[in-house]
Every structure is written in C-alpha cells, then in structure tokens.
Amino acid sequence: MKTKTKKRLAGAAGILIILGLLLAVDAITGDPFSRAWAQWRALHRAETLYPDQEFTVASSYSGQFFNYGVTVQSTTSTDTRFDVTTDFWLFTQDRAGEQVENRWNTCYRMGQEGAEQIAHILATDAPELDLNGIYGADLCTVELDLAWEPDGEGSGRSHPEKTPELFPLDGSFDASLLQKVPSRLCVQVNWTGTPVQEDLDTVLHTLKRVLEANGLPVTYYDVMLVPMYSLEEYNNHEAIQNGLLESGPVPAENIA
C-alpha cells in the first residue's frame, strides 16, 4: 500500500474516532444545538395541538442518549402545560393527552388549592396539631389528592380522566367537588414522645370533625405521627423509625 494511501486511511480513521468520541459525549451530556432543536419541535407540536394558543418553553431536561425533554406552557392557560420528548432528533412524543386532556394538571392544581384552604383551617381550628411541612416543592403541611382511588386498577392514584367534566381547565377548587369525587388527605403530625394507637385515633377524629364542620368532607384520611425525641435520641435512626405510627388511608365512615 502506498504511503499516501496509508496517510489518507489514517486520517479518515482519525476523523471517525473523533466523531465517535463526540457522539459518545453527546449521548451522555447532550448538546445545545440538539436541545434548541427539541425546543423548537416541542413548541411546534404544542401550537399544532392547540392552534388558538401561544406557548413558551417552561423547562428543558435530559439530553442523554439523544433523548431531549421539554415542558411547554401556554401563555393564556395555566393548566395547558405538558411534556414533549424528542428522540434522535426526529421522533417526537407528547403527554398532552394525559396531562391536559385527561385533566391531570387541573386535578393536581385544584388539590393544591384545596390543601392550602385546609391548612389554614387546621391552623385556626386545630392549632394543637403540629403539622410537618413535607409535601411538594414548597414543603406544604397538607396534601389533598382529588379523584383518588384506593382499590382496583391504577389504585393509589388520582383518576381525573374518569370525570373530566368536574375538572374544567383553569377552574378553581370548590369544596362541593369533595362530594362528587373520592379524595385523600395526607398529613404528618409531630408528636411528643412515642405515639400509640389511641393518639392516632384522636388525631383522625379531630381532622374529620374540623373539616366536616367547615364543609370539606374528605373521603380518606392518611395520617402519620412522627415522634419528637431529644437530640441524643435522634441519633438512633432505628428507634425513630420504630416509633412512627401511620394510619394508611382510613375511610371517613370508619372514623369515630
């Protein structure tokens, strides 16, 4: 083989190696050009699905293995927000059906609004309950799951798709909704010492009494009592875990 031919082959091999390394890095970290392309495709998909609305990019994520995720947000509808993924620059999928049309966004937001109302009521009418802020990015003290089902297919989740007419896009939470769909209230209560079943029953009774007195009939109550120990006792993680007392989802009708 001639020396010139060998040099050409070596040069081609070097280029292929460099391209392979670039693709390997791109597969791990992503690149700004592919991300921008994915954002454009996501906005195009959103405006095709909802031609009467304008959209912005709320966030971008992933980028590994040539998969780019984008969350698009309507400028006029809070609940018209969904994820779009693009694989290998050409294959695009969206979750508009689940998140928007099946009313997941609306259900979740209404649950947050209801939880905020309940938190204010409990702070006023049951100040003896020391609620622990652990729910959501804002570390709220109350979680309210609407259209929540404990049994059957998809149990332990909210299913607003079964009654989408009760979750109008961008509609506000109304207490009457609690009489139309099952709901679950979740709270963690800080407790002095090690809680026992009688303590848990008392908390469940208090929650049900206060909420129903305020026109908020929740279907299921899920409560955890968290023992509050001294600093020395907090070092014993196993003891703390053993001291936790959790009710699981208790039907309101079973609470005395």
C-alpha positions as CSV (number, residue, x, y, z in Angstrom):
1,M,0.0,0.0,0.0
2,K,1.4,3.4,-1.0
3,T,2.4,5.8,1.8
4,K,-0.1,8.5,0.5
5,T,-2.9,6.0,0.7
6,K,-1.9,4.9,4.2
7,K,-2.0,8.6,5.3
8,R,-5.4,9.1,3.8
9,L,-6.8,6.0,5.6
10,A,-5.2,7.0,8.9
11,G,-6.7,10.5,8.5
12,A,-10.1,9.0,7.8
13,A,-9.8,6.7,10.8
14,G,-8.8,9.6,13.0
15,I,-11.8,11.6,11.9
16,L,-14.1,8.6,12.5
17,I,-12.6,8.2,16.0
18,I,-13.2,11.9,16.8
19,L,-16.7,11.7,15.5
20,G,-17.3,8.6,17.6
21,L,-16.0,10.3,20.7
22,L,-18.1,13.4,20.0
23,L,-21.2,11.2,19.7
24,A,-20.3,9.4,22.9
25,V,-20.0,12.6,24.7
26,D,-23.2,13.9,23.1
27,A,-25.0,10.7,24.2
28,I,-24.0,11.4,27.8
29,T,-24.3,15.2,28.2
30,G,-26.4,16.3,25.2
31,D,-25.6,19.4,23.2
32,P,-27.1,22.9,22.9
33,F,-28.0,22.6,19.2
34,S,-30.0,19.4,19.7
35,R,-31.6,20.9,22.8
36,A,-32.6,24.0,20.8
37,W,-34.0,21.8,18.0
38,A,-36.0,19.8,20.6
39,Q,-37.4,23.0,22.0
40,W,-38.5,24.1,18.5
41,R,-40.2,20.8,17.8
42,A,-41.9,20.9,21.2
43,L,-43.3,24.4,20.5
44,H,-44.4,23.4,17.1
45,R,-46.1,20.3,18.5
46,A,-47.9,22.4,21.1
47,E,-49.1,25.1,18.6
48,T,-50.3,22.3,16.3
49,L,-52.3,20.7,19.0
50,Y,-53.7,24.0,20.4
51,P,-53.6,26.5,17.4
52,D,-55.5,29.1,19.3
53,Q,-52.8,29.4,22.0
54,E,-49.2,30.6,22.2
55,F,-46.6,28.6,24.1
56,T,-43.3,29.2,25.8
57,V,-40.6,26.7,27.0
58,A,-41.1,26.2,30.7
59,S,-38.1,23.9,31.1
60,S,-35.7,21.6,29.3
61,Y,-34.3,18.4,30.7
62,S,-32.4,15.2,29.9
63,G,-30.3,15.1,26.7
64,Q,-28.8,11.7,27.5
65,F,-28.8,9.0,24.8
66,F,-30.1,11.5,22.3
67,N,-33.4,12.0,24.2
68,Y,-34.4,15.6,24.9
69,G,-37.3,16.6,27.1
70,V,-39.2,19.9,27.0
71,T,-42.1,21.2,29.1
72,V,-44.2,23.7,27.2
73,Q,-46.6,26.2,28.9
74,S,-49.5,28.1,27.3
75,T,-49.3,31.8,27.9
76,T,-53.1,32.0,28.4
77,S,-54.0,28.7,30.2
78,T,-52.3,27.7,33.4
79,D,-53.4,24.0,33.0
80,T,-52.3,23.7,29.4
81,R,-48.8,22.6,30.2
82,F,-47.3,19.3,29.1
83,D,-44.1,17.4,28.3
84,V,-42.7,16.7,24.9
85,T,-39.8,14.4,24.2
86,T,-37.7,14.1,21.0
87,D,-35.5,11.0,20.4
88,F,-32.7,11.0,17.8
89,W,-33.8,14.5,16.5
90,L,-36.8,13.2,14.6
91,F,-39.1,11.2,16.8
92,T,-41.4,13.4,18.9
93,Q,-44.0,12.3,21.5
94,D,-46.1,14.4,23.9
95,R,-48.1,13.9,27.0
96,A,-50.8,16.4,26.3
97,G,-53.5,13.7,26.4
98,E,-52.6,12.7,29.9
99,Q,-51.6,16.0,31.4
100,V,-54.1,18.3,29.7
101,E,-57.0,16.5,28.1
102,N,-57.3,13.9,30.9
103,R,-57.1,16.8,33.4
104,W,-54.1,15.7,35.4
105,N,-52.7,19.2,35.7
106,T,-56.1,20.6,36.7
107,C,-56.7,17.9,39.3
108,Y,-53.3,18.4,40.8
109,R,-53.6,22.2,40.9
110,M,-57.1,22.0,42.4
111,G,-55.7,19.6,45.0
112,Q,-53.1,22.1,46.0
113,E,-55.7,24.9,46.3
114,G,-57.8,22.7,48.5
115,A,-54.8,21.7,50.6
116,E,-54.0,25.3,51.2
117,Q,-57.5,26.0,52.4
118,I,-57.4,23.0,54.7
119,A,-54.0,24.1,56.1
120,H,-55.4,27.5,57.0
121,I,-58.5,25.9,58.7
122,L,-56.4,23.4,60.7
123,A,-54.1,26.2,61.8
124,T,-57.1,28.1,63.2
125,D,-59.4,25.3,64.4
126,A,-56.9,22.6,65.4
127,P,-53.7,24.5,66.5
128,E,-52.8,21.6,68.8
129,L,-51.8,19.6,65.7
130,D,-48.1,20.3,64.9
131,L,-48.1,19.6,61.2
132,N,-44.9,18.8,59.4
133,G,-44.2,20.5,56.1
134,I,-43.1,17.8,53.7
135,Y,-45.4,17.9,50.7
136,G,-44.4,19.2,47.3
137,A,-41.6,21.6,46.3
138,D,-43.0,24.2,48.7
139,L,-43.0,21.8,51.7
140,C,-46.6,22.2,52.4
141,T,-48.2,20.8,55.6
142,V,-51.2,19.2,53.8
143,E,-51.6,17.1,50.7
144,L,-55.1,16.7,49.1
145,D,-55.5,14.1,46.4
146,L,-58.6,14.5,44.3
147,A,-60.3,11.7,42.4
148,W,-58.2,9.4,44.4
149,E,-58.9,5.6,44.4
150,P,-57.5,3.1,46.9
151,D,-58.6,0.0,45.0
152,G,-58.8,-1.5,41.6
153,E,-56.7,-0.9,38.5
154,G,-54.4,2.1,39.0
155,S,-55.1,2.1,42.7
156,G,-53.4,4.6,44.9
157,R,-53.5,7.3,42.2
158,S,-55.8,10.1,41.1
159,H,-58.0,9.4,38.1
160,P,-59.5,12.7,36.9
161,E,-59.8,11.2,33.4
162,K,-62.9,9.4,34.6
163,T,-64.8,12.6,35.3
164,P,-63.1,15.3,33.3
165,E,-66.2,17.4,33.3
166,L,-65.6,18.0,37.0
167,F,-62.1,19.4,36.4
168,P,-62.6,22.3,33.9
169,L,-59.3,23.7,32.6
170,D,-58.1,26.6,34.8
171,G,-61.1,26.3,37.1
172,S,-60.8,27.0,40.8
173,F,-61.2,24.4,43.6
174,D,-64.7,24.3,45.0
175,A,-65.4,22.4,48.2
176,S,-68.5,20.8,46.6
177,L,-66.1,18.8,44.5
178,L,-65.4,16.7,47.6
179,Q,-69.0,15.4,47.4
180,K,-68.5,14.3,43.8
181,V,-65.2,12.5,43.7
182,P,-63.2,10.5,46.3
183,S,-60.4,12.3,48.0
184,R,-57.5,11.6,50.3
185,L,-56.0,13.9,52.9
186,C,-52.4,13.3,53.9
187,V,-50.7,14.9,56.9
188,Q,-47.7,14.2,59.1
189,V,-48.1,15.3,62.7
190,N,-45.1,15.9,65.0
191,W,-45.8,14.1,68.3
192,T,-44.2,14.4,71.7
193,G,-42.9,11.0,72.8
194,T,-43.8,7.7,71.2
195,P,-47.4,7.8,69.8
196,V,-49.8,4.9,70.3
197,Q,-53.0,3.9,68.5
198,E,-55.2,6.0,70.8
199,D,-53.2,9.1,69.8
200,L,-53.7,8.3,66.1
201,D,-57.4,7.7,66.6
202,T,-57.7,11.1,68.4
203,V,-55.9,12.9,65.5
204,L,-58.1,11.2,62.9
205,H,-61.2,12.2,64.9
206,T,-60.0,15.8,65.1
207,L,-59.3,16.1,61.4
208,K,-62.6,14.7,60.4
209,R,-64.6,16.8,62.9
210,V,-62.8,20.1,61.8
211,L,-63.0,19.5,58.1
212,E,-66.6,18.4,58.0
213,A,-67.6,21.3,60.2
214,N,-66.1,23.6,57.5
215,G,-67.8,21.9,54.6
216,L,-64.8,19.8,53.5
217,P,-65.9,16.1,53.7
218,V,-62.8,14.2,52.7
219,T,-63.2,10.5,51.8
220,Y,-59.9,9.1,53.2
221,Y,-57.6,10.3,55.9
222,D,-53.9,9.2,55.8
223,V,-52.0,10.3,58.9
224,M,-48.5,9.7,60.2
225,L,-47.5,10.6,63.7
226,V,-43.8,11.4,64.0
227,P,-42.2,11.1,67.4
228,M,-40.2,14.1,68.6
229,Y,-37.2,13.0,70.6
230,S,-34.2,14.7,72.2
231,L,-31.1,15.4,70.1
232,E,-29.4,12.3,71.6
233,E,-32.3,10.1,70.7
234,Y,-32.4,11.4,67.2
235,N,-29.1,9.7,66.6
236,N,-30.8,6.4,66.9
237,H,-32.4,6.2,63.4
238,E,-33.9,2.7,64.1
239,A,-35.7,3.9,67.2
240,I,-37.2,6.8,65.4
241,Q,-38.4,4.6,62.5
242,N,-39.9,2.1,65.0
243,G,-41.7,5.0,66.7
244,L,-43.5,6.2,63.6
245,L,-47.2,5.4,63.6
246,E,-49.1,5.5,60.3
247,S,-52.8,5.0,59.7
248,G,-52.8,4.3,56.0
249,P,-55.9,5.6,54.1
250,V,-58.8,5.3,56.5
251,P,-62.3,5.8,55.2
252,A,-64.1,8.7,56.9
253,E,-67.0,6.5,57.7
254,N,-64.7,4.3,59.9
255,I,-63.6,7.2,62.0
256,A,-65.5,7.6,65.2
